[in-house]
Amino acid sequence: MVASGDRMRELTPPPIFGILLSMSRGTQAAGKSKSDSLQGSLALLVLKSLEQGPMHGWGITLHIQRISNEVLRIEEGSLYPALHRMEQEGWIVSEWGTSENNRRARFYRLTAFGRRQLSAQRENWQKVTSAVALVLDFGKA
């Protein structure tokens, strides 16, 4: 908790690079548009999720939420435009099918191009996080 004037407020870490959607109790970086800051990181998470096999949109959301220990939550308003963009780029393809609860749903799967894109984005993510770690560790004894 941090005192702010006469009120106490809980400290919540801001999303890293605007990443992710909504943190379980997170906040959005001030002045940043969700679509500007989330597009790359969201694509990386979706591509990685689809590496496991075809999934429908809600399944992707649940997968990321579960794997992240309920920290990352993707909003429909972010997910479906991102899926559409990735499909236009040729990273994923979709087809209609039936979900676990017998509902008609669009299932997405990675293409070979999408697998290469995942690899490139993952490599870039590792470079960025390594660079951030260097800055955070600077000056430690």
FIRONU-258208 format. One record per residue (C-alpha): residue in three letters; x, y, z; residue number from 1. Coordinates in steps of 0.001 Angstrom, whole numbers. Layout:
BEGIN
{aa->ALA, x->X, y->Y, z->Z, i->NUM}
...
//
This chain:
BEGIN
{aa->MET, x->0, y->0, z->0, i->1}
{aa->VAL, x->1126, y->3515, z->-734, i->2}
{aa->ALA, x->-141, y->6729, z->748, i->3}
{aa->SER, x->-1572, y->9113, z->-1811, i->4}
{aa->GLY, x->-2633, y->12246, z->-37, i->5}
{aa->ASP, x->-4930, y->11086, z->2739, i->6}
{aa->ARG, x->-5885, y->7878, z->947, i->7}
{aa->MET, x->-4086, y->4563, z->727, i->8}
{aa->ARG, x->-3976, y->2779, z->-2599, i->9}
{aa->GLU, x->-2720, y->-650, z->-3496, i->10}
{aa->LEU, x->336, y->-782, z->-5724, i->11}
{aa->THR, x->-288, y->-2715, z->-8889, i->12}
{aa->PRO, x->2522, y->-3322, z->-11324, i->13}
{aa->PRO, x->1839, y->-1713, z->-14688, i->14}
{aa->PRO, x->1686, y->-4019, z->-17679, i->15}
{aa->ILE, x->5156, y->-4451, z->-19145, i->16}
{aa->PHE, x->5295, y->-2736, z->-22548, i->17}
{aa->GLY, x->1541, y->-2437, z->-22272, i->18}
{aa->ILE, x->1528, y->-6158, z->-22397, i->19}
{aa->LEU, x->-1122, y->-7806, z->-21685, i->20}
{aa->LEU, x->-4382, y->-7185, z->-21927, i->21}
{aa->SER, x->-5502, y->-6859, z->-18530, i->22}
{aa->MET, x->-3522, y->-7944, z->-15593, i->23}
{aa->SER, x->-5666, y->-9600, z->-12979, i->24}
{aa->ARG, x->-5829, y->-6345, z->-11061, i->25}
{aa->GLY, x->-3682, y->-4324, z->-13395, i->26}
{aa->THR, x->-3798, y->-951, z->-14939, i->27}
{aa->GLN, x->-3125, y->260, z->-18426, i->28}
{aa->ALA, x->-90, y->2404, z->-19120, i->29}
{aa->ALA, x->-1178, y->6045, z->-19140, i->30}
{aa->GLY, x->-1733, y->7578, z->-22544, i->31}
{aa->LYS, x->-1197, y->4366, z->-24499, i->32}
{aa->SER, x->-3757, y->2838, z->-26744, i->33}
{aa->LYS, x->-4325, y->-861, z->-26114, i->34}
{aa->SER, x->-4028, y->-1674, z->-29781, i->35}
{aa->ASP, x->-717, y->184, z->-30083, i->36}
{aa->SER, x->975, y->-1456, z->-27156, i->37}
{aa->LEU, x->-521, y->-4930, z->-27151, i->38}
{aa->GLN, x->-514, y->-5995, z->-30758, i->39}
{aa->GLY, x->2950, y->-7613, z->-30812, i->40}
{aa->SER, x->2835, y->-9250, z->-27408, i->41}
{aa->LEU, x->-711, y->-10488, z->-27922, i->42}
{aa->ALA, x->261, y->-12018, z->-31268, i->43}
{aa->LEU, x->3182, y->-13794, z->-29607, i->44}
{aa->LEU, x->918, y->-15267, z->-26927, i->45}
{aa->VAL, x->-1712, y->-16348, z->-29430, i->46}
{aa->LEU, x->819, y->-17929, z->-31782, i->47}
{aa->LYS, x->2425, y->-19782, z->-28874, i->48}
{aa->SER, x->-984, y->-21011, z->-27715, i->49}
{aa->LEU, x->-1852, y->-22255, z->-31199, i->50}
{aa->GLU, x->1442, y->-24127, z->-31334, i->51}
{aa->GLN, x->-333, y->-26618, z->-29041, i->52}
{aa->GLY, x->-2971, y->-27251, z->-31695, i->53}
{aa->PRO, x->-6146, y->-25685, z->-33108, i->54}
{aa->MET, x->-8254, y->-23650, z->-30671, i->55}
{aa->HIS, x->-11277, y->-21404, z->-30815, i->56}
{aa->GLY, x->-11060, y->-17849, z->-29506, i->57}
{aa->TRP, x->-12446, y->-18563, z->-26055, i->58}
{aa->GLY, x->-10090, y->-21557, z->-25767, i->59}
{aa->ILE, x->-7112, y->-19318, z->-26547, i->60}
{aa->THR, x->-8239, y->-16877, z->-23859, i->61}
{aa->LEU, x->-8640, y->-19618, z->-21266, i->62}
{aa->HIS, x->-5321, y->-21233, z->-22200, i->63}
{aa->ILE, x->-3343, y->-18015, z->-21738, i->64}
{aa->GLN, x->-5169, y->-17204, z->-18512, i->65}
{aa->ARG, x->-4558, y->-20683, z->-17089, i->66}
{aa->ILE, x->-896, y->-20930, z->-18149, i->67}
{aa->SER, x->-175, y->-17453, z->-16737, i->68}
{aa->ASN, x->-1599, y->-18448, z->-13339, i->69}
{aa->GLU, x->-4589, y->-16155, z->-13899, i->70}
{aa->VAL, x->-2395, y->-13054, z->-14342, i->71}
{aa->LEU, x->-2992, y->-12456, z->-18052, i->72}
{aa->ARG, x->-6513, y->-11965, z->-19287, i->73}
{aa->ILE, x->-7308, y->-11266, z->-22898, i->74}
{aa->GLU, x->-10365, y->-9236, z->-23687, i->75}
{aa->GLU, x->-12522, y->-10193, z->-26657, i->76}
{aa->GLY, x->-12154, y->-6674, z->-28041, i->77}
{aa->SER, x->-8402, y->-7267, z->-28322, i->78}
{aa->LEU, x->-8361, y->-10947, z->-29262, i->79}
{aa->TYR, x->-10662, y->-11087, z->-32276, i->80}
{aa->PRO, x->-9148, y->-8131, z->-34152, i->81}
{aa->ALA, x->-5707, y->-9659, z->-33491, i->82}
{aa->LEU, x->-6864, y->-13045, z->-34821, i->83}
{aa->HIS, x->-8253, y->-11320, z->-37907, i->84}
{aa->ARG, x->-4945, y->-9475, z->-38491, i->85}
{aa->MET, x->-2937, y->-12680, z->-38045, i->86}
{aa->GLU, x->-5212, y->-14480, z->-40486, i->87}
{aa->GLN, x->-4762, y->-11681, z->-43044, i->88}
{aa->GLU, x->-981, y->-11930, z->-42577, i->89}
{aa->GLY, x->-1130, y->-15663, z->-43265, i->90}
{aa->TRP, x->148, y->-16655, z->-39814, i->91}
{aa->ILE, x->-3032, y->-18568, z->-38980, i->92}
{aa->VAL, x->-6000, y->-20076, z->-40799, i->93}
{aa->SER, x->-9458, y->-20759, z->-39462, i->94}
{aa->GLU, x->-12366, y->-23081, z->-40072, i->95}
{aa->TRP, x->-15737, y->-23614, z->-38491, i->96}
{aa->GLY, x->-16206, y->-26488, z->-36095, i->97}
{aa->THR, x->-18042, y->-27527, z->-32959, i->98}
{aa->SER, x->-16767, y->-26555, z->-29519, i->99}
{aa->GLU, x->-16678, y->-28743, z->-26415, i->100}
{aa->ASN, x->-20144, y->-27486, z->-25446, i->101}
{aa->ASN, x->-21658, y->-28248, z->-28872, i->102}
{aa->ARG, x->-21588, y->-24665, z->-30131, i->103}
{aa->ARG, x->-20472, y->-23598, z->-33551, i->104}
{aa->ALA, x->-17078, y->-21904, z->-33252, i->105}
{aa->ARG, x->-14248, y->-20750, z->-35471, i->106}
{aa->PHE, x->-11084, y->-22757, z->-34798, i->107}
{aa->TYR, x->-7684, y->-21239, z->-35532, i->108}
{aa->ARG, x->-4446, y->-23042, z->-36317, i->109}
{aa->LEU, x->-887, y->-22042, z->-37148, i->110}
{aa->THR, x->429, y->-22097, z->-40683, i->111}
{aa->ALA, x->4052, y->-22855, z->-41557, i->112}
{aa->PHE, x->4524, y->-19102, z->-41981, i->113}
{aa->GLY, x->2966, y->-18599, z->-38534, i->114}
{aa->ARG, x->5470, y->-21035, z->-37009, i->115}
{aa->ARG, x->8328, y->-19027, z->-38512, i->116}
{aa->GLN, x->6717, y->-15827, z->-37231, i->117}
{aa->LEU, x->6421, y->-17349, z->-33750, i->118}
{aa->SER, x->10096, y->-18221, z->-33803, i->119}
{aa->ALA, x->11084, y->-14706, z->-34904, i->120}
{aa->GLN, x->8833, y->-13020, z->-32346, i->121}
{aa->ARG, x->10041, y->-15299, z->-29578, i->122}
{aa->GLU, x->13665, y->-14479, z->-30420, i->123}
{aa->ASN, x->12860, y->-10762, z->-30385, i->124}
{aa->TRP, x->11002, y->-11103, z->-27069, i->125}
{aa->GLN, x->14038, y->-12810, z->-25526, i->126}
{aa->LYS, x->16314, y->-9989, z->-26733, i->127}
{aa->VAL, x->14006, y->-7349, z->-25288, i->128}
{aa->THR, x->13582, y->-9092, z->-21928, i->129}
{aa->SER, x->17350, y->-9680, z->-21685, i->130}
{aa->ALA, x->17947, y->-5984, z->-22348, i->131}
{aa->VAL, x->15388, y->-5006, z->-19706, i->132}
{aa->ALA, x->17076, y->-7377, z->-17238, i->133}
{aa->LEU, x->20424, y->-5683, z->-17917, i->134}
{aa->VAL, x->18935, y->-2299, z->-17131, i->135}
{aa->LEU, x->17208, y->-3566, z->-13977, i->136}
{aa->ASP, x->20373, y->-5271, z->-12762, i->137}
{aa->PHE, x->22601, y->-2279, z->-13469, i->138}
{aa->GLY, x->24366, y->-1050, z->-10358, i->139}
{aa->LYS, x->23770, y->-4166, z->-8286, i->140}
{aa->ALA, x->26732, y->-5214, z->-6233, i->141}
//
